[in-house]
Amino acid sequence: MSQSGARTKGRFELLIRMALEQIQAVGWVLAPPMLRIALALPFFRSGLTRWDGFLSISPATLYLFENQFKVHVFGGAYGFPAPDTVALVVAVAEISLPVLLVLGLATRFAALAMLVMTGVIQLVFPDGWANFHLYWASLAVGIMALGPGPLSLDRLISGWFYPRDI
């Protein structure tokens, strides 16, 4: 290869490398909040259906947890212990955890809690794995791995408590 051909090839490789670095930089900024929002939306929408006014669980939610929702383990279907309490905990979690995720506050803990919730939901609805639960679990694990990202309250708070020396 001639010197001019080698220089052209080197410039092209450098251009490609620089473009890939820019794409990656944009991805590192945009991916975490997009993952957080994507996981938060279905849970928040579900959480809104759980309430019948301020701090009042809807009768339909109580009915579901008392009579319809069963945990499928060891070949059987078992009701929730203390279904009214479980309904309240789920209703609070389905509102508060998505809000934490969208804000990027306690992000990894919120994602872990939503991963656990997804696991329990999988036990209640065993046929939902391919349609919903796999995606929710993947989003939660991705958030746990990547963290909150630069557009988050976690990053802002971290900057206050652990300022970088310039």
N, C-alpha and C positions, 0 to 999 in steps of 0.2 A: 504494500500500500504506500502511496506517495505521502510526503509530509503534509501537503495540503489536505489530502483525504483523511489522514490521521487527526489533523487539527479540527476538521469539520466533524468527524466522528466524536472527538473529545468534547467539542462544544455542544453537540447534540445530546450526548450523555449527560453533560452538566445541566443543560436545559431541562431534560426529563427529570433528573434528580431534584432540581429546584422546584419543578412543578409538583412532583410527588410530595415534597416536604411542605409545600403550601397547602396542598389538599389535606395532608395529615394534620396540619395546624388548624385548619378550619374544622376538620372532623373532631379534634380534641376539644374544641370550644362548643360545637353544636351537638355532638352525640349525647353527652350526659343529660342536658336538659330535655332533649327529645325522648330519651329512654325514660326519664323520670315522668314526663307527661304521659307517655304511652302507657305506662304501668298504672299511673294514678287514675286515669279516666274511667276505666271499667269499674274499679273499686269505688270511686267517688259516686258514680251514677247509681251503683247498687246501694251505697250507703244512704243516698237521698230517699230511696224507697223504703227504708227501714223506719223512718220517723213519721209521726203524726202530730206535728207541732213541736214547739221547743221542749226538748228533754222528755218527750213522750214517745215511747216505742209504739209503732203502729200495731193494731190488733192482728193484721195479716202477718206481720213478722213474728209475733208471738205464736200464732197458729202454726206457721211453718216450722219453727224450732221445736214446738211441743209435739206436733203430729206428723209432719211430712219429712223433715230432714233426718236422715239416719246415716250413721257412720258404717261403711261397709268394710269390715275387717274379719279375717279368719273365717271366711265363708258365711258370715251372718251380717244382719243389719241391726244396729243397736242405736237406740235413742240417745240424745245428748243428756248427760247428767246436769241437773239444774238448768233446764232449757231457757227459762226466763233470764237468768244471769248470763248465759252464753249469748243469747240474743242481744242483750245490752252491750256486752263486750264487743261483739261483732259490729253492731251498729256504730259504736264509738270508734272502733278501729277503722271501719270503712270510710269514715269521714276524716278522722285526724291523720291517719297515715298518708293518704293521698295529698293532703294539704302540706304535710312535712316534706313529702317528695317534691312537690312542685316548687316549694320555697327552697329546697336544697338544704334543709335543716335536719340534723341527725340522719342524714341521707342513708348511710349504710345500715344503720339500725332499723330504719323504716323499711328499707328494701328486704332486710332479713325477716322482719315481722311479716311482710307481705308474701315472702317465699313460704313461710310457715303456714300462713293462711291459705295459700294456694295448695299446699300439701293436704290440709284438712278439707278444703273444698274438693280436692281430688278424691278423698275418701268418701265424701258425701255423694259426689257425682262421678263415679268411676269411668263413665263413657266420655267425659269432657276433656281427656288428656290431649288428644290430637287437635281438637277444635280451639281450645282456649288455654288450658292449664300449662301446656308445654311452652306457649308463648309468654305467659305471665311469669313462669319460672325462669325462662331465659332472660327476660327483661330484668327481673330481680337480681339474678346472678351477675348479669352485665353491670348493673348499677353497683353491686357490692364490689366488683372487680375494678371498675373504672373510678369509682368514687363520685362525688357530687359535681366535679368539674369547676371551671373558673366562674361560671355564672350561677353562684349559689351563696346562700347565707353561711354555709359551713366554711367556704373559702374566705368570706369576709371576716367572720369571727376568728378564724385561724390567723388571718393577717393581723388582727388586733392583739391576740395573745402571743403570737410568734412572729414578730416583725422581722423581715429580712434586712440584714445589714448591707448597705450599698457601698 
